[in-house]
Amino acid sequence: MTKEEILSKVAAKKLSVDEAAKLLADLETAKRGTLYCKVSPKGGMSLYGLQRMPVTLYVEQWERLLAFADDLRAFMKEHDAELKRKQR
């Protein structure tokens, strides 16, 4: 269930505020650690879940980045010993 669906059910009095609060909290917990995208207010595409703040680029920038993905993988493989990894 999406946030909008939960809020519409509260407005229609099909859900109590307490039930809605629990469902919204569950939604937020589920989003943590997972990647998801949203359209930004200025029309860019924001990627959430990668770091604390979203990464927002315009479509053309995402396309250039995705086209460069094989080069990124090759670079990471070539420099694996030099690169640090964040421990979770």
PyMOL Python script that loads the backbone (N, CA, C, O; Angstrom):
from pymol import cmd

cmd.read_pdbstr("""\
ATOM      1  N   MET A   1       0.844  -1.179   0.000  1.00  0.00           N
ATOM      2  CA  MET A   1       0.000   0.000   0.000  1.00  0.00           C
ATOM      3  C   MET A   1       0.892   1.247   0.000  1.00  0.00           C
ATOM      4  O   MET A   1       1.894   1.299   0.715  1.00  0.00           O
ATOM      5  N   THR A   2       0.532   2.226  -0.787  1.00  0.00           N
ATOM      6  CA  THR A   2       1.322   3.450  -0.874  1.00  0.00           C
ATOM      7  C   THR A   2       0.859   4.459   0.169  1.00  0.00           C
ATOM      8  O   THR A   2      -0.194   4.299   0.788  1.00  0.00           O
ATOM      9  N   LYS A   3       1.661   5.494   0.351  1.00  0.00           N
ATOM     10  CA  LYS A   3       1.337   6.559   1.290  1.00  0.00           C
ATOM     11  C   LYS A   3       0.007   7.211   0.912  1.00  0.00           C
ATOM     12  O   LYS A   3      -0.829   7.490   1.772  1.00  0.00           O
ATOM     13  N   GLU A   4      -0.172   7.449  -0.388  1.00  0.00           N
ATOM     14  CA  GLU A   4      -1.397   8.084  -0.859  1.00  0.00           C
ATOM     15  C   GLU A   4      -2.626   7.225  -0.571  1.00  0.00           C
ATOM     16  O   GLU A   4      -3.676   7.745  -0.193  1.00  0.00           O
ATOM     17  N   GLU A   5      -2.493   5.914  -0.751  1.00  0.00           N
ATOM     18  CA  GLU A   5      -3.606   5.007  -0.477  1.00  0.00           C
ATOM     19  C   GLU A   5      -3.964   5.015   1.008  1.00  0.00           C
ATOM     20  O   GLU A   5      -5.139   5.010   1.374  1.00  0.00           O
ATOM     21  N   ILE A   6      -2.941   5.029   1.851  1.00  0.00           N
ATOM     22  CA  ILE A   6      -3.178   5.067   3.297  1.00  0.00           C
ATOM     23  C   ILE A   6      -3.912   6.351   3.675  1.00  0.00           C
ATOM     24  O   ILE A   6      -4.887   6.319   4.425  1.00  0.00           O
ATOM     25  N   LEU A   7      -3.438   7.474   3.152  1.00  0.00           N
ATOM     26  CA  LEU A   7      -4.060   8.755   3.472  1.00  0.00           C
ATOM     27  C   LEU A   7      -5.491   8.844   2.946  1.00  0.00           C
ATOM     28  O   LEU A   7      -6.359   9.418   3.603  1.00  0.00           O
ATOM     29  N   SER A   8      -5.738   8.283   1.776  1.00  0.00           N
ATOM     30  CA  SER A   8      -7.106   8.314   1.243  1.00  0.00           C
ATOM     31  C   SER A   8      -8.043   7.449   2.086  1.00  0.00           C
ATOM     32  O   SER A   8      -9.217   7.783   2.241  1.00  0.00           O
ATOM     33  N   LYS A   9      -7.538   6.349   2.630  1.00  0.00           N
ATOM     34  CA  LYS A   9      -8.370   5.498   3.495  1.00  0.00           C
ATOM     35  C   LYS A   9      -8.676   6.194   4.817  1.00  0.00           C
ATOM     36  O   LYS A   9      -9.758   6.024   5.378  1.00  0.00           O
ATOM     37  N   VAL A  10      -7.716   6.980   5.314  1.00  0.00           N
ATOM     38  CA  VAL A  10      -7.968   7.763   6.529  1.00  0.00           C
ATOM     39  C   VAL A  10      -9.046   8.813   6.236  1.00  0.00           C
ATOM     40  O   VAL A  10      -9.970   9.005   7.027  1.00  0.00           O
ATOM     41  N   ALA A  11      -8.914   9.487   5.090  1.00  0.00           N
ATOM     42  CA  ALA A  11      -9.895  10.512   4.707  1.00  0.00           C
ATOM     43  C   ALA A  11     -11.287   9.909   4.546  1.00  0.00           C
ATOM     44  O   ALA A  11     -12.287  10.550   4.869  1.00  0.00           O
ATOM     45  N   ALA A  12     -11.348   8.676   4.047  1.00  0.00           N
ATOM     46  CA  ALA A  12     -12.638   7.999   3.856  1.00  0.00           C
ATOM     47  C   ALA A  12     -13.111   7.304   5.136  1.00  0.00           C
ATOM     48  O   ALA A  12     -14.137   6.624   5.143  1.00  0.00           O
ATOM     49  N   LYS A  13     -12.348   7.488   6.217  1.00  0.00           N
ATOM     50  CA  LYS A  13     -12.669   6.893   7.527  1.00  0.00           C
ATOM     51  C   LYS A  13     -12.705   5.364   7.495  1.00  0.00           C
ATOM     52  O   LYS A  13     -13.435   4.732   8.259  1.00  0.00           O
ATOM     53  N   LYS A  14     -11.904   4.782   6.597  1.00  0.00           N
ATOM     54  CA  LYS A  14     -11.788   3.324   6.536  1.00  0.00           C
ATOM     55  C   LYS A  14     -10.611   2.836   7.382  1.00  0.00           C
ATOM     56  O   LYS A  14     -10.452   1.638   7.620  1.00  0.00           O
ATOM     57  N   LEU A  15      -9.790   3.790   7.830  1.00  0.00           N
ATOM     58  CA  LEU A  15      -8.615   3.479   8.645  1.00  0.00           C
ATOM     59  C   LEU A  15      -8.535   4.497   9.772  1.00  0.00           C
ATOM     60  O   LEU A  15      -8.816   5.678   9.569  1.00  0.00           O
ATOM     61  N   SER A  16      -8.150   4.039  10.967  1.00  0.00           N
ATOM     62  CA  SER A  16      -7.955   4.986  12.066  1.00  0.00           C
ATOM     63  C   SER A  16      -6.601   5.679  11.907  1.00  0.00           C
ATOM     64  O   SER A  16      -5.735   5.206  11.170  1.00  0.00           O
ATOM     65  N   VAL A  17      -6.432   6.774  12.589  1.00  0.00           N
ATOM     66  CA  VAL A  17      -5.175   7.517  12.527  1.00  0.00           C
ATOM     67  C   VAL A  17      -4.028   6.663  13.072  1.00  0.00           C
ATOM     68  O   VAL A  17      -2.924   6.684  12.528  1.00  0.00           O
ATOM     69  N   ASP A  18      -4.289   5.915  14.141  1.00  0.00           N
ATOM     70  CA  ASP A  18      -3.254   5.051  14.733  1.00  0.00           C
ATOM     71  C   ASP A  18      -2.823   3.949  13.755  1.00  0.00           C
ATOM     72  O   ASP A  18      -1.635   3.660  13.614  1.00  0.00           O
ATOM     73  N   GLU A  19      -3.801   3.345  13.089  1.00  0.00           N
ATOM     74  CA  GLU A  19      -3.485   2.305  12.102  1.00  0.00           C
ATOM     75  C   GLU A  19      -2.684   2.900  10.945  1.00  0.00           C
ATOM     76  O   GLU A  19      -1.725   2.296  10.465  1.00  0.00           O
ATOM     77  N   ALA A  20      -3.089   4.085  10.507  1.00  0.00           N
ATOM     78  CA  ALA A  20      -2.383   4.751   9.412  1.00  0.00           C
ATOM     79  C   ALA A  20      -0.952   5.098   9.810  1.00  0.00           C
ATOM     80  O   ALA A  20      -0.026   4.942   9.015  1.00  0.00           O
ATOM     81  N   ALA A  21      -0.776   5.566  11.032  1.00  0.00           N
ATOM     82  CA  ALA A  21       0.565   5.908  11.510  1.00  0.00           C
ATOM     83  C   ALA A  21       1.473   4.683  11.509  1.00  0.00           C
ATOM     84  O   ALA A  21       2.641   4.763  11.129  1.00  0.00           O
ATOM     85  N   LYS A  22       0.923   3.551  11.937  1.00  0.00           N
ATOM     86  CA  LYS A  22       1.712   2.316  11.940  1.00  0.00           C
ATOM     87  C   LYS A  22       2.070   1.896  10.515  1.00  0.00           C
ATOM     88  O   LYS A  22       3.209   1.513  10.247  1.00  0.00           O
ATOM     89  N   LEU A  23       1.103   1.967   9.604  1.00  0.00           N
ATOM     90  CA  LEU A  23       1.368   1.599   8.212  1.00  0.00           C
ATOM     91  C   LEU A  23       2.397   2.530   7.570  1.00  0.00           C
ATOM     92  O   LEU A  23       3.265   2.077   6.824  1.00  0.00           O
ATOM     93  N   LEU A  24       2.300   3.825   7.859  1.00  0.00           N
ATOM     94  CA  LEU A  24       3.272   4.783   7.309  1.00  0.00           C
ATOM     95  C   LEU A  24       4.664   4.528   7.866  1.00  0.00           C
ATOM     96  O   LEU A  24       5.652   4.622   7.138  1.00  0.00           O
ATOM     97  N   ALA A  25       4.750   4.206   9.151  1.00  0.00           N
ATOM     98  CA  ALA A  25       6.048   3.887   9.757  1.00  0.00           C
ATOM     99  C   ALA A  25       6.641   2.635   9.122  1.00  0.00           C
ATOM    100  O   ALA A  25       7.844   2.572   8.868  1.00  0.00           O
ATOM    101  N   ASP A  26       5.793   1.637   8.868  1.00  0.00           N
ATOM    102  CA  ASP A  26       6.255   0.408   8.213  1.00  0.00           C
ATOM    103  C   ASP A  26       6.773   0.705   6.806  1.00  0.00           C
ATOM    104  O   ASP A  26       7.767   0.127   6.367  1.00  0.00           O
ATOM    105  N   LEU A  27       6.092   1.606   6.108  1.00  0.00           N
ATOM    106  CA  LEU A  27       6.527   2.001   4.762  1.00  0.00           C
ATOM    107  C   LEU A  27       7.912   2.624   4.796  1.00  0.00           C
ATOM    108  O   LEU A  27       8.770   2.292   3.978  1.00  0.00           O
ATOM    109  N   GLU A  28       8.129   3.523   5.738  1.00  0.00           N
ATOM    110  CA  GLU A  28       9.429   4.196   5.856  1.00  0.00           C
ATOM    111  C   GLU A  28      10.535   3.205   6.199  1.00  0.00           C
ATOM    112  O   GLU A  28      11.641   3.292   5.666  1.00  0.00           O
ATOM    113  N   THR A  29      10.233   2.265   7.087  1.00  0.00           N
ATOM    114  CA  THR A  29      11.215   1.242   7.457  1.00  0.00           C
ATOM    115  C   THR A  29      11.574   0.386   6.253  1.00  0.00           C
ATOM    116  O   THR A  29      12.738   0.036   6.062  1.00  0.00           O
ATOM    117  N   ALA A  30      10.585   0.049   5.443  1.00  0.00           N
ATOM    118  CA  ALA A  30      10.823  -0.774   4.262  1.00  0.00           C
ATOM    119  C   ALA A  30      11.693  -0.039   3.246  1.00  0.00           C
ATOM    120  O   ALA A  30      12.480  -0.665   2.537  1.00  0.00           O
ATOM    121  N   LYS A  31      11.557   1.281   3.172  1.00  0.00           N
ATOM    122  CA  LYS A  31      12.320   2.051   2.196  1.00  0.00           C
ATOM    123  C   LYS A  31      13.789   2.161   2.572  1.00  0.00           C
ATOM    124  O   LYS A  31      14.641   2.268   1.689  1.00  0.00           O
ATOM    125  N   ARG A  32      14.105   2.138   3.864  1.00  0.00           N
ATOM    126  CA  ARG A  32      15.493   2.267   4.294  1.00  0.00           C
ATOM    127  C   ARG A  32      16.305   1.095   3.765  1.00  0.00           C
ATOM    128  O   ARG A  32      15.911  -0.062   3.915  1.00  0.00           O
ATOM    129  N   GLY A  33      17.426   1.397   3.154  1.00  0.00           N
ATOM    130  CA  GLY A  33      18.295   0.351   2.645  1.00  0.00           C
ATOM    131  C   GLY A  33      17.939  -0.120   1.251  1.00  0.00           C
ATOM    132  O   GLY A  33      18.723  -0.826   0.618  1.00  0.00           O
ATOM    133  N   THR A  34      16.782   0.254   0.769  1.00  0.00           N
ATOM    134  CA  THR A  34      16.413  -0.132  -0.592  1.00  0.00           C
ATOM    135  C   THR A  34      16.482   1.104  -1.485  1.00  0.00           C
ATOM    136  O   THR A  34      16.235   2.223  -1.037  1.00  0.00           O
ATOM    137  N   LEU A  35      16.808   0.893  -2.707  1.00  0.00           N
ATOM    138  CA  LEU A  35      16.881   1.989  -3.663  1.00  0.00           C
ATOM    139  C   LEU A  35      15.515   2.207  -4.300  1.00  0.00           C
ATOM    140  O   LEU A  35      14.813   1.257  -4.646  1.00  0.00           O
ATOM    141  N   TYR A  36      15.159   3.468  -4.447  1.00  0.00           N
ATOM    142  CA  TYR A  36      13.932   3.797  -5.153  1.00  0.00           C
ATOM    143  C   TYR A  36      14.067   5.182  -5.766  1.00  0.00           C
ATOM    144  O   TYR A  36      14.899   5.979  -5.332  1.00  0.00           O
ATOM    145  N   CYS A  37      13.251   5.468  -6.772  1.00  0.00           N
ATOM    146  CA  CYS A  37      13.333   6.727  -7.507  1.00  0.00           C
ATOM    147  C   CYS A  37      12.045   7.517  -7.379  1.00  0.00           C
ATOM    148  O   CYS A  37      10.959   6.967  -7.196  1.00  0.00           O
ATOM    149  N   LYS A  38      12.206   8.827  -7.484  1.00  0.00           N
ATOM    150  CA  LYS A  38      11.069   9.739  -7.514  1.00  0.00           C
ATOM    151  C   LYS A  38      11.405  10.861  -8.490  1.00  0.00           C
ATOM    152  O   LYS A  38      12.577  11.133  -8.753  1.00  0.00           O
ATOM    153  N   VAL A  39      10.397  11.495  -9.013  1.00  0.00           N
ATOM    154  CA  VAL A  39      10.593  12.667  -9.862  1.00  0.00           C
ATOM    155  C   VAL A  39      10.707  13.876  -8.935  1.00  0.00           C
ATOM    156  O   VAL A  39       9.844  14.100  -8.086  1.00  0.00           O
ATOM    157  N   SER A  40      11.776  14.650  -9.106  1.00  0.00           N
ATOM    158  CA  SER A  40      11.985  15.825  -8.259  1.00  0.00           C
ATOM    159  C   SER A  40      11.046  16.951  -8.675  1.00  0.00           C
ATOM    160  O   SER A  40      10.486  16.917  -9.771  1.00  0.00           O
ATOM    161  N   PRO A  41      10.869  17.951  -7.808  1.00  0.00           N
ATOM    162  CA  PRO A  41       9.988  19.079  -8.154  1.00  0.00           C
ATOM    163  C   PRO A  41      10.400  19.813  -9.436  1.00  0.00           C
ATOM    164  O   PRO A  41       9.558  20.407 -10.109  1.00  0.00           O
ATOM    165  N   LYS A  42      11.688  19.770  -9.769  1.00  0.00           N
ATOM    166  CA  LYS A  42      12.165  20.455 -10.973  1.00  0.00           C
ATOM    167  C   LYS A  42      12.223  19.536 -12.194  1.00  0.00           C
ATOM    168  O   LYS A  42      12.718  19.938 -13.247  1.00  0.00           O
ATOM    169  N   GLY A  43      11.724  18.310 -12.060  1.00  0.00           N
ATOM    170  CA  GLY A  43      11.650  17.400 -13.201  1.00  0.00           C
ATOM    171  C   GLY A  43      12.838  16.482 -13.359  1.00  0.00           C
ATOM    172  O   GLY A  43      12.934  15.765 -14.355  1.00  0.00           O
ATOM    173  N   GLY A  44      13.744  16.486 -12.404  1.00  0.00           N
ATOM    174  CA  GLY A  44      14.864  15.551 -12.441  1.00  0.00           C
ATOM    175  C   GLY A  44      14.452  14.228 -11.833  1.00  0.00           C
ATOM    176  O   GLY A  44      13.334  14.080 -11.339  1.00  0.00           O
ATOM    177  N   MET A  45      15.352  13.276 -11.870  1.00  0.00           N
ATOM    178  CA  MET A  45      15.081  11.974 -11.275  1.00  0.00           C
ATOM    179  C   MET A  45      15.968  11.823 -10.058  1.00  0.00           C
ATOM    180  O   MET A  45      17.192  11.919 -10.159  1.00  0.00           O
ATOM    181  N   SER A  46      15.352  11.586  -8.899  1.00  0.00           N
ATOM    182  CA  SER A  46      16.085  11.453  -7.647  1.00  0.00           C
ATOM    183  C   SER A  46      16.157   9.991  -7.237  1.00  0.00           C
ATOM    184  O   SER A  46      15.150   9.283  -7.220  1.00  0.00           O
ATOM    185  N   LEU A  47      17.362   9.553  -6.909  1.00  0.00           N
ATOM    186  CA  LEU A  47      17.597   8.195  -6.426  1.00  0.00           C
ATOM    187  C   LEU A  47      17.782   8.265  -4.921  1.00  0.00           C
ATOM    188  O   LEU A  47      18.682   8.944  -4.428  1.00  0.00           O
ATOM    189  N   TYR A  48      16.927   7.563  -4.198  1.00  0.00           N
ATOM    190  CA  TYR A  48      16.978   7.525  -2.742  1.00  0.00           C
ATOM    191  C   TYR A  48      17.530   6.191  -2.267  1.00  0.00           C
ATOM    192  O   TYR A  48      17.418   5.181  -2.961  1.00  0.00           O
ATOM    193  N   GLY A  49      18.132   6.193  -1.067  1.00  0.00           N
ATOM    194  CA  GLY A  49      18.606   4.963  -0.449  1.00  0.00           C
ATOM    195  C   GLY A  49      20.074   4.678  -0.671  1.00  0.00           C
ATOM    196  O   GLY A  49      20.601   3.708  -0.127  1.00  0.00           O
ATOM    197  N   LEU A  50      20.743   5.496  -1.454  1.00  0.00           N
ATOM    198  CA  LEU A  50      22.162   5.287  -1.713  1.00  0.00           C
ATOM    199  C   LEU A  50      23.012   5.939  -0.628  1.00  0.00           C
ATOM    200  O   LEU A  50      24.026   5.390  -0.197  1.00  0.00           O
ATOM    201  N   GLN A  51      22.582   7.107  -0.202  1.00  0.00           N
ATOM    202  CA  GLN A  51      23.258   7.862   0.845  1.00  0.00           C
ATOM    203  C   GLN A  51      22.206   8.662   1.583  1.00  0.00           C
ATOM    204  O   GLN A  51      21.014   8.526   1.311  1.00  0.00           O
ATOM    205  N   ARG A  52      22.636   9.491   2.510  1.00  0.00           N
ATOM    206  CA  ARG A  52      21.685  10.245   3.328  1.00  0.00           C
ATOM    207  C   ARG A  52      20.786  11.149   2.494  1.00  0.00           C
ATOM    208  O   ARG A  52      19.580  11.220   2.733  1.00  0.00           O
ATOM    209  N   MET A  53      21.361  11.832   1.528  1.00  0.00           N
ATOM    210  CA  MET A  53      20.609  12.726   0.652  1.00  0.00           C
ATOM    211  C   MET A  53      20.401  12.034  -0.700  1.00  0.00           C
ATOM    212  O   MET A  53      21.228  11.218  -1.107  1.00  0.00           O
ATOM    213  N   PRO A  54      19.320  12.348  -1.389  1.00  0.00           N
ATOM    214  CA  PRO A  54      19.105  11.724  -2.697  1.00  0.00           C
ATOM    215  C   PRO A  54      20.107  12.222  -3.737  1.00  0.00           C
ATOM    216  O   PRO A  54      20.627  13.333  -3.633  1.00  0.00           O
ATOM    217  N   VAL A  55      20.363  11.398  -4.724  1.00  0.00           N
ATOM    218  CA  VAL A  55      21.192  11.788  -5.872  1.00  0.00           C
ATOM    219  C   VAL A  55      20.204  12.171  -6.967  1.00  0.00           C
ATOM    220  O   VAL A  55      19.428  11.336  -7.433  1.00  0.00           O
ATOM    221  N   THR A  56      20.237  13.441  -7.375  1.00  0.00           N
ATOM    222  CA  THR A  56      19.275  13.936  -8.358  1.00  0.00           C
ATOM    223  C   THR A  56      19.995  14.387  -9.616  1.00  0.00           C
ATOM    224  O   THR A  56      20.885  15.237  -9.570  1.00  0.00           O
ATOM    225  N   LEU A  57      19.597  13.806 -10.742  1.00  0.00           N
ATOM    226  CA  LEU A  57      20.146  14.164 -12.049  1.00  0.00           C
ATOM    227  C   LEU A  57      18.991  14.270 -13.043  1.00  0.00           C
ATOM    228  O   LEU A  57      17.915  13.712 -12.828  1.00  0.00           O
ATOM    229  N   TYR A  58      19.232  14.987 -14.122  1.00  0.00           N
ATOM    230  CA  TYR A  58      18.243  15.023 -15.196  1.00  0.00           C
ATOM    231  C   TYR A  58      18.386  13.755 -16.032  1.00  0.00           C
ATOM    232  O   TYR A  58      19.419  13.088 -15.974  1.00  0.00           O
ATOM    233  N   VAL A  59      17.367  13.422 -16.800  1.00  0.00           N
ATOM    234  CA  VAL A  59      17.319  12.174 -17.567  1.00  0.00           C
ATOM    235  C   VAL A  59      18.569  11.996 -18.430  1.00  0.00           C
ATOM    236  O   VAL A  59      19.129  10.901 -18.484  1.00  0.00           O
ATOM    237  N   GLU A  60      19.012  13.058 -19.104  1.00  0.00           N
ATOM    238  CA  GLU A  60      20.187  12.962 -19.970  1.00  0.00           C
ATOM    239  C   GLU A  60      21.433  12.567 -19.165  1.00  0.00           C
ATOM    240  O   GLU A  60      22.283  11.821 -19.651  1.00  0.00           O
ATOM    241  N   GLN A  61      21.531  13.071 -17.941  1.00  0.00           N
ATOM    242  CA  GLN A  61      22.677  12.732 -17.094  1.00  0.00           C
ATOM    243  C   GLN A  61      22.614  11.266 -16.658  1.00  0.00           C
ATOM    244  O   GLN A  61      23.636  10.579 -16.642  1.00  0.00           O
ATOM    245  N   TRP A  62      21.418  10.787 -16.304  1.00  0.00           N
ATOM    246  CA  TRP A  62      21.274   9.373 -15.949  1.00  0.00           C
ATOM    247  C   TRP A  62      21.623   8.488 -17.139  1.00  0.00           C
ATOM    248  O   TRP A  62      22.269   7.453 -16.978  1.00  0.00           O
ATOM    249  N   GLU A  63      21.194   8.894 -18.339  1.00  0.00           N
ATOM    250  CA  GLU A  63      21.496   8.105 -19.537  1.00  0.00           C
ATOM    251  C   GLU A  63      23.004   8.039 -19.781  1.00  0.00           C
ATOM    252  O   GLU A  63      23.533   6.978 -20.111  1.00  0.00           O
ATOM    253  N   ARG A  64      23.696   9.166 -19.620  1.00  0.00           N
ATOM    254  CA  ARG A  64      25.157   9.175 -19.790  1.00  0.00           C
ATOM    255  C   ARG A  64      25.827   8.291 -18.744  1.00  0.00           C
ATOM    256  O   ARG A  64      26.757   7.548 -19.056  1.00  0.00           O
ATOM    257  N   LEU A  65      25.351   8.375 -17.498  1.00  0.00           N
ATOM    258  CA  LEU A  65      25.920   7.570 -16.422  1.00  0.00           C
ATOM    259  C   LEU A  65      25.698   6.081 -16.681  1.00  0.00           C
ATOM    260  O   LEU A  65      26.613   5.276 -16.506  1.00  0.00           O
ATOM    261  N   LEU A  66      24.494   5.717 -17.094  1.00  0.00           N
ATOM    262  CA  LEU A  66      24.199   4.309 -17.373  1.00  0.00           C
ATOM    263  C   LEU A  66      24.998   3.787 -18.567  1.00  0.00           C
ATOM    264  O   LEU A  66      25.402   2.624 -18.577  1.00  0.00           O
ATOM    265  N   ALA A  67      25.228   4.629 -19.568  1.00  0.00           N
ATOM    266  CA  ALA A  67      26.037   4.230 -20.719  1.00  0.00           C
ATOM    267  C   ALA A  67      27.494   4.004 -20.307  1.00  0.00           C
ATOM    268  O   ALA A  67      28.227   3.266 -20.964  1.00  0.00           O
ATOM    269  N   PHE A  68      27.896   4.641 -19.225  1.00  0.00           N
ATOM    270  CA  PHE A  68      29.275   4.557 -18.734  1.00  0.00           C
ATOM    271  C   PHE A  68      29.455   3.417 -17.721  1.00  0.00           C
ATOM    272  O   PHE A  68      30.556   3.219 -17.206  1.00  0.00           O
ATOM    273  N   ALA A  69      28.384   2.671 -17.434  1.00  0.00           N
ATOM    274  CA  ALA A  69      28.395   1.646 -16.389  1.00  0.00           C
ATOM    275  C   ALA A  69      29.475   0.585 -16.596  1.00  0.00           C
ATOM    276  O   ALA A  69      30.131   0.191 -15.631  1.00  0.00           O
ATOM    277  N   ASP A  70      29.676   0.116 -17.818  1.00  0.00           N
ATOM    278  CA  ASP A  70      30.702  -0.909 -18.069  1.00  0.00           C
ATOM    279  C   ASP A  70      32.094  -0.368 -17.766  1.00  0.00           C
ATOM    280  O   ASP A  70      32.937  -1.086 -17.229  1.00  0.00           O
ATOM    281  N   ASP A  71      32.340   0.913 -18.113  1.00  0.00           N
ATOM    282  CA  ASP A  71      33.629   1.535 -17.807  1.00  0.00           C
ATOM    283  C   ASP A  71      33.831   1.665 -16.298  1.00  0.00           C
ATOM    284  O   ASP A  71      34.938   1.476 -15.795  1.00  0.00           O
ATOM    285  N   LEU A  72      32.758   1.987 -15.582  1.00  0.00           N
ATOM    286  CA  LEU A  72      32.843   2.076 -14.121  1.00  0.00           C
ATOM    287  C   LEU A  72      33.194   0.719 -13.511  1.00  0.00           C
ATOM    288  O   LEU A  72      34.044   0.623 -12.626  1.00  0.00           O
ATOM    289  N   ARG A  73      32.531  -0.320 -13.996  1.00  0.00           N
ATOM    290  CA  ARG A  73      32.818  -1.668 -13.477  1.00  0.00           C
ATOM    291  C   ARG A  73      34.267  -2.064 -13.751  1.00  0.00           C
ATOM    292  O   ARG A  73      34.931  -2.636 -12.886  1.00  0.00           O
ATOM    293  N   ALA A  74      34.753  -1.762 -14.945  1.00  0.00           N
ATOM    294  CA  ALA A  74      36.138  -2.091 -15.303  1.00  0.00           C
ATOM    295  C   ALA A  74      37.115  -1.322 -14.419  1.00  0.00           C
ATOM    296  O   ALA A  74      38.112  -1.878 -13.958  1.00  0.00           O
ATOM    297  N   PHE A  75      36.828  -0.052 -14.184  1.00  0.00           N
ATOM    298  CA  PHE A  75      37.684   0.770 -13.334  1.00  0.00           C
ATOM    299  C   PHE A  75      37.712   0.225 -11.904  1.00  0.00           C
ATOM    300  O   PHE A  75      38.775   0.132 -11.291  1.00  0.00           O
ATOM    301  N   MET A  76      36.539  -0.135 -11.380  1.00  0.00           N
ATOM    302  CA  MET A  76      36.466  -0.675 -10.020  1.00  0.00           C
ATOM    303  C   MET A  76      37.233  -1.990  -9.913  1.00  0.00           C
ATOM    304  O   MET A  76      37.899  -2.245  -8.910  1.00  0.00           O
ATOM    305  N   LYS A  77      37.138  -2.813 -10.936  1.00  0.00           N
ATOM    306  CA  LYS A  77      37.848  -4.091 -10.924  1.00  0.00           C
ATOM    307  C   LYS A  77      39.357  -3.859 -10.984  1.00  0.00           C
ATOM    308  O   LYS A  77      40.120  -4.507 -10.267  1.00  0.00           O
ATOM    309  N   GLU A  78      39.778  -2.937 -11.836  1.00  0.00           N
ATOM    310  CA  GLU A  78      41.199  -2.635 -12.001  1.00  0.00           C
ATOM    311  C   GLU A  78      41.809  -2.016 -10.744  1.00  0.00           C
ATOM    312  O   GLU A  78      42.983  -2.245 -10.454  1.00  0.00           O
ATOM    313  N   HIS A  79      41.041  -1.248 -10.007  1.00  0.00           N
ATOM    314  CA  HIS A  79      41.546  -0.535  -8.832  1.00  0.00           C
ATOM    315  C   HIS A  79      40.983  -1.083  -7.529  1.00  0.00           C
ATOM    316  O   HIS A  79      40.953  -0.376  -6.522  1.00  0.00           O
ATOM    317  N   ASP A  80      40.541  -2.320  -7.539  1.00  0.00           N
ATOM    318  CA  ASP A  80      39.890  -2.919  -6.379  1.00  0.00           C
ATOM    319  C   ASP A  80      40.744  -2.833  -5.118  1.00  0.00           C
ATOM    320  O   ASP A  80      40.217  -2.549  -4.042  1.00  0.00           O
ATOM    321  N   ALA A  81      42.043  -3.072  -5.227  1.00  0.00           N
ATOM    322  CA  ALA A  81      42.918  -3.061  -4.058  1.00  0.00           C
ATOM    323  C   ALA A  81      43.054  -1.662  -3.459  1.00  0.00           C
ATOM    324  O   ALA A  81      43.308  -1.525  -2.262  1.00  0.00           O
ATOM    325  N   GLU A  82      42.890  -0.633  -4.272  1.00  0.00           N
ATOM    326  CA  GLU A  82      43.041   0.749  -3.801  1.00  0.00           C
ATOM    327  C   GLU A  82      41.745   1.319  -3.228  1.00  0.00           C
ATOM    328  O   GLU A  82      41.776   2.252  -2.425  1.00  0.00           O
ATOM    329  N   LEU A  83      40.631   0.770  -3.632  1.00  0.00           N
ATOM    330  CA  LEU A  83      39.335   1.326  -3.248  1.00  0.00           C
ATOM    331  C   LEU A  83      38.889   0.786  -1.892  1.00  0.00           C
ATOM    332  O   LEU A  83      39.068  -0.393  -1.589  1.00  0.00           O
ATOM    333  N   LYS A  84      38.307   1.665  -1.087  1.00  0.00           N
ATOM    334  CA  LYS A  84      37.811   1.266   0.228  1.00  0.00           C
ATOM    335  C   LYS A  84      36.318   0.973   0.120  1.00  0.00           C
ATOM    336  O   LYS A  84      35.608   1.537  -0.712  1.00  0.00           O
ATOM    337  N   ARG A  85      35.872   0.076   0.984  1.00  0.00           N
ATOM    338  CA  ARG A  85      34.461  -0.265   1.029  1.00  0.00           C
ATOM    339  C   ARG A  85      33.915   0.134   2.389  1.00  0.00           C
ATOM    340  O   ARG A  85      34.572  -0.043   3.415  1.00  0.00           O
ATOM    341  N   LYS A  86      32.707   0.672   2.380  1.00  0.00           N
ATOM    342  CA  LYS A  86      32.056   1.064   3.609  1.00  0.00           C
ATOM    343  C   LYS A  86      31.527  -0.198   4.288  1.00  0.00           C
ATOM    344  O   LYS A  86      30.807  -0.986   3.675  1.00  0.00           O
ATOM    345  N   GLN A  87      31.886  -0.381   5.543  1.00  0.00           N
ATOM    346  CA  GLN A  87      31.414  -1.539   6.295  1.00  0.00           C
ATOM    347  C   GLN A  87      30.026  -1.259   6.833  1.00  0.00           C
ATOM    348  O   GLN A  87      29.775  -0.168   7.346  1.00  0.00           O
ATOM    349  N   ARG A  88      29.123  -2.213   6.730  1.00  0.00           N
ATOM    350  CA  ARG A  88      27.754  -2.037   7.243  1.00  0.00           C
ATOM    351  C   ARG A  88      27.605  -2.772   8.527  1.00  0.00           C
ATOM    352  O   ARG A  88      26.530  -2.755   9.127  1.00  0.00           O
TER     353      ARG A  88
END
""", "prot")
cmd.dss("prot")
cmd.show_as("cartoon", "prot")
cmd.util.cbc("prot")
cmd.orient("prot")
